[in-house]
């Protein structure tokens, strides 16, 4: 069993990828792709039909949860990506460990 069972590796378009998100909308896919590419990741996107996408990065050891809470990712403004930014919610001013995603 993996240490983090939510870190999945799959083939997307015949490329082994660390899956970032499944069933993402077009807007969400564009948002995450911009952040990940800004941080030097090679992003692979596959359409699941009905306007939904699977998003992955070619770095199979990349874990988005560790990167997010490890404060590794930066947004296009150069600021750290917080859970509120990642989940596209309004910042509450609370610490990241108090943030509750819907």
N, C-alpha and C positions, 0 to 999 in steps of 0.2 A: 504494500500500500504506500502511496506517495505521502510525503510529509504534508503537502498541501493538495488535497484531492481536487481542488478547483482549477489547478494548473493543468490544462490539457494541451496535448500536442496532437495535431492532425495534419493530414495532407490537404492543402488548399491549392487547387489548380496544379496538382502534381508536384507541389513543393511542401516539404515538412515545415510546419509553422507552429509557433506557440499561439494558441487561440486567445484573442483579446476579448471579443464579444461576438455572440451569435444573435441572429434575428434583429440586427440593428437597422434603423431607418436610414434613408439616404442622408438626411441632415446629420444624424449621429455619426454615421460612417465618415462623412467629410470632416467633422469636428475632431474625431479621434485620429484619423489619418493625418491631419495637419499637425497635431501635437506629437504623434509618434515620429513622423518624418523630421520634424524640427529637432527632435532628440536623437537623430541619427539612425533610426530604425528603417529597415526595408519592409514596407507594408504590402501585404497581399490581400486582395478583396475578391470575394466570390459571391455572386448573386444567388440567393436561395429561392428566387421567384417571389412574386407578389410584392416587389419593392423592398424586400428584406435582404440583408447582407451578412456574411460571415467575414470577420476582420481578423487577420493574423499578422504576426511578424516572423521573419525568417530566423531570428535568433531564438532557438528552441529552449534556451535556458532563461529567457526573459519571462518574468512573472509580473503582471501589471499591478497586483496587490502589493508585492514587495517594493516595486518601484514607486508606487503612489505613497505608501506610508513610510517608506524609507527616504522620502523627499528627494528623489533622484530626477523626476521629470520636471521640465520647465515648459511654460506656455510660450506663445509667440512673442509676448512682451518681455520675456526673460524672468518672469516671476515663477515661484514654485507652484506646481499643480497640486491643489488641495482636493480632498474628496468632493467638496462643493463644486469646484470647477470641473472635475472629472465627470461627475454625475449631472452637470449642467443645472445646478440649483443655485439659488441666491445665497451668498455667504451670510452666515448668521453671526459671525464674530466669535463663535465658540471654538474651542480647541478641536483639532481634527479627531481626537478620540471620543469626543462628546457628540460628533456629528452622526445623525441617524439617517441613512439613505432610505428612500421609500421602497 
